[in-house]
Amino acid sequence: MFSTDNNNTNGCCPANSWPVLPSTFDAAYEPKGEDITLTTTESNNCPAYYVSSDSTNKAIVVFNDVYGPTNRSKSVCDSLAAMTGFHVISPDNFRGETKDTAIADGTGLQKWLQKYPYEEVVAPDLAACIAYLTSKGVDSANIGAVGFCWGGWAILRASATEGLLKCGVCPHPSTKIEKWAFSGSEDDIASKAAASTPIFLMPAGNDPDNLKPGGSVAEILKGKGGKCVVYENMVHGWIPRGDFTDVEVKKAADGALSAAVDFLKENMK
């Protein structure tokens, strides 16, 4: 068993969040999908993980946290594909870099996150995901999303900017990236997202209060068909980075994915 990071107090993950998942965890897992390369409108094409479906024209885009794709994240994609029957695609928006890259090279997390703005990076990557999915028979009007940590911010920005997504699920979202890295407003992107996209927030116990019932972001999204369930006994990162040898962490992760699937199916009929 490994422990949470007491020094994790930056502008993305709150204090006492799960750190990067040790490489020994999930090392033996064999992903069911395939690694692909997406052609983007930029010169820097986007790596992605894709799980196909032969039985539906629906799909889920999975946005990773600041540690990028891992065997755990691929196992989450595989689980979502198996539980829904949908196509699942997960872009590596950071092109192999992670939060630890920013720490190791001295860039600093804030400047590192600023390398991946919505308009110049996330939007072209999402467009490439959608183009790939439609080439596989997916209806572009039937694409939902799941996003962890940074990925929750990406979902709100995508929904706020373009309304491309049918719905979104955000376990332990880091919507504060909008203000901390890009000088924007969390409430503003939540309001724009809520206008077209039902969003399900799943904050952990140590996530900010504005993401919980009664908080501004949660209430804005709830008023437009969204919902919010707090996993009070969990800490930020428990699904892609939590220690699954802890029975309660594994149980909460499985329960959150099951709830996510229910929400996706309900809004993608």
N, C-alpha and C positions, 0 to 999 in steps of 0.2 A: 504494500500500500504506500502511496506517496501523498504528500500533504499540499494544501493550498499555499499560495505565495503571499506571505505577509507583507512583502514590499511592493506588491502590485497596486500602485496608487496613481497610475498615469491617467491621461484623458480618454482612455478607451475602456479598459476593464477596471472595475472598482477594486478596492482593497480586498485582500483575502480571496481572490478568485483562483480558479484552477490554473496552474501554469501550463506550459507546453506539455503535451502527453509524451512521456518517455518512449523512446523508440522501441523498447522491449514490449510495450503494450500493443496488443493487436498485431504483432509482427507476423504471426502465423496465419492471419486472415487472408484468404484468397478472394479478391474482388470478383464479382460476377460480371461486371461491365467491361468497358474497354477505354483506354486512353486515346484521345483523338486530338487533332489540332484544328481549331476554328479559324477560318479566314475572316479577318476584320477589315474595316475600312482604313485602319492604320497599318503601317508596315510591320508592326510587331504582333504577329498572329498569337492567338490565345490558346494555350493548352486547356483541355477539359476532360472530364470523366463522363461517360455516357452509358446508360443502361437502356436497352431497347425494349419495345413492347410490340407484340403482334396482334393485340386485341383492342386497341383504343387509339383515338386521335387526340388524347389529352396528355399533358406533360407538366412536369415540375422542374423549375430551375432552382438549384440549391447553391446559395452563396455561402462561402466558407467564412470562418472567423479569421483573425489576424495571423494565425499560424498556418493558413493555407491547407491544401489537400493532404490527407494522411490516410492510412489504412482505416482508421476509425471513421473519418468523414466518408470514405467510400463505402464502408459498411452501413452507414446511415442512408446513403443514397440507395444501396441495394435493398435495405429494409423498406424504404418508402416505395420503391418500385414493386416489391413483392406484396406490400399491403394495399396498394392502390391499383396495381395493374397498369399504371401510367408509365410513359417514357420519363426518364430522369436525366438531367444534364447538369453538371457542376463545373463552371469555368474557374480556372486559376487566374483570377484577376491580377495577382501579384507577380505572375510569371516566375515562380520558383522562389521568390523572396518571402520573408516572413517578418513578423515583429522582431524576432531575434536578430535579423539582418540589420535592422536599424540600430539596435543596441550595440552589436558587434563592430559596425563600421563607424560609429559615432554620429550618425545622421540625426538620431533622436526620433522618437516615435511620431511627434507632431509633423515634422518635415517629411518623414517617410510616408505617412498617410496622405499628405498633400500631393504626393506623386501619383495618386490614384483618384483624381476628381471624377465626379459623375459624368460630366459632359465629354471629357476627353478619353476616359478609360472604361468606366462601367457601362455607359450607354452603348458604345460600339461593341463591347463584349456581349451585352445582352442581345443586341440586334443580330450578332453572329450566332448566338445560341438559338434564337427564334428562327433564323434562316435555316440552320441545320435541322432543327426539329420539323419544320414544315417540309423539308426535303424527305423526311421520313414518314410523312403522312399526317403530322400533327396539325390540328386546326389552330391557327394563331390566336383565335378568340378563346381558346380553352387552355391557357397556360397559367399555372399558379406558381408560387415560389415559397421556399423556406430559407430563412437566413439566420445565421448564428452570429452574435456579437456584431462585428463590422457588417456582416451580411444583412442584419436587420436594418441598419442605416441604408444599405444599398436598395433594399426593398422599398422603403419609404421614399427614397429619391426617385426610383423608377416609377413608382405609382404617382408621385407628385408631379413629375416632369412629363410623363407620357401616357399614363394610364394603360400601360401595356399588359398588366397582369390582372388575371381574373380575381385573384385573392392572394394573401400572403400570411405566412406564419413566422413569428419572430421570437424564438427562444433566447433568453438573456440578451436582448438587443442593446447595441451601443449607439443609440440615436444622438447622443451628445457629441459624436464626431462632427455633426453638422455645424455646431457652434465652435467646438474646440479646434478643429482643423480648417474649417471653411468659413468661419465667421457668419454662419447663417442662424436660423431659428428653428429649433425642434418643433415648436408649436406650428410654425408656418408650413413646414413640410408635412406634418401630420394632417393639417387641415386640407392641404392640396391632395394628399394621398386618399384621405377619407372621402373625398368628393367622388371617387370612382372605384375605389378598391377596398373591400372588407379586409381588415388586418386583425390577426389574432396575436396579441402580446402574451408572452410567457416569461415574465421577469423572475429572476431568482431572488432570494431573500435579501441579498446584499446589493441588488441593483437599485438605481435611483428611484426616489418616491414618485417622480413625475411619470414613471412607467407603470405605476400600480393604481388600482382603483382609487378614485379621488384625485389622482394626479392629472396634470394638464394634458399630456400626450395620450394617456389611457382614456380619458374622458372624451377627448376629441374623436378618437378612433371608435370608441364604443357607440357614440351617437350616430354613426353612419354605417352600422351593420357589423362593426368589429366587436371584439370581446377581449377580456383580460383575465388570466388566471395566474396567481402568484404561487410559485414553488418556494414557499417560505423556508423550508428546511434545506434547500439546495443553495449552492453558491454559483456565481457567474462562471459559465463554461462547462457545466456538469454533463452536457450531452457529448460534445466533440472532444472534451479533455478530461472528463471525470474518471475516477478510479472505479471501474466496473467490478472489481473484486469486493467492493463495498456493496452489500445487497441493497441498501436503501438508495444509493446513487443509481444503480442499474435499474431498480424498480421505477424510480422517478423518470429516468431517461426513456424507458419503454412506455411509461404512461403518457409522457409528453408527446412522443411520436405517434401513439395511438390517437391522442386528442387532435394532433395536427392533421392526421389522415381524415378523421371525421369532419374537420372543418373544411379541408380541401374538397372532399367529396360533396359536401353540402353545397358548396359555392361553385362547383364545377359540374353541375348536372347537365 
